[in-house]
Amino acid sequence: MIKALVFDFDGLILDSETSVYNAIQEIFTEHSCSMPLELWQECIGTKDHLDPFEYLEEQINKKVDIKGLRAQHHERVLAMLEGEKALPGVEDYLEAAKELGLKIALATSSSREWVTGHLEKLNLLSYFDCLKTADDVERVKPDPALYLEAVKCLGVKPEEAIAFEDSANGAKAAKAAGLYCVVIPNEVTRGLAFGEVDHQLESLAEVQLIELMSRF
């Protein structure tokens, strides 16, 4: 019996993944360079896998102001996300989960400051019973720690929860932790190999939560 839902954040609730990649590409283009999507996809859902600005230095064979570019990138991402809403179906799923008496958690490789700030802007923070972020674990996804901490916090067994993910690293973490996993790819993760997940959707608006749950 499903008792809980655990959501990823970036690219699943808010399509920040596309903005992050587009902002990287803008900066690389200014340096007559490019960040290959297939290389960037390896970083999605995790952290410290690749420093894009160190990679830029390697490609152009020249030092850059990494600290300055990092700040520039952050500002561009925030500007791109200004006014962005939750992805289709997200709020409907959160509302339906509350009506069904399910517990709801967030498991993200991002920082607590990043996700709480955006969840507050989206007016979604109050739906969550538990938030587990990069601040709470030693190793982020694809390590299962975030999902294990999330279900522990909710007081449910892994097999009683469904994880919602957009990335291969996230899906690997969810399955390693023993949760069911539904993948909803976004613009930059579409086409990835997600491994042995339980279901894949184009959007959460594609099927109602109660119908999806009946498949587990």
URPE-V113373 format. One record per helix or strand. SS is the DSSP state (H for helix, E for strand). FROM is the first residue (numbers start at 1). TO is the last residue. If there is no record, write none. Layout:
ss: (SS | SS)
from: (FROM | FROM)
to: (TO | TO)
//
This chain:
ss: (E | E | E | H | H | H | H | H | E | H | H | E | H | H | H | E | H | E | E | H | H)
from: (4 | 10 | 14 | 16 | 37 | 52 | 66 | 90 | 103 | 112 | 125 | 130 | 134 | 145 | 158 | 161 | 168 | 180 | 199 | 204 | 209)
to: (7 | 10 | 14 | 30 | 41 | 60 | 81 | 99 | 107 | 121 | 127 | 132 | 136 | 154 | 160 | 165 | 177 | 184 | 201 | 206 | 213)
//
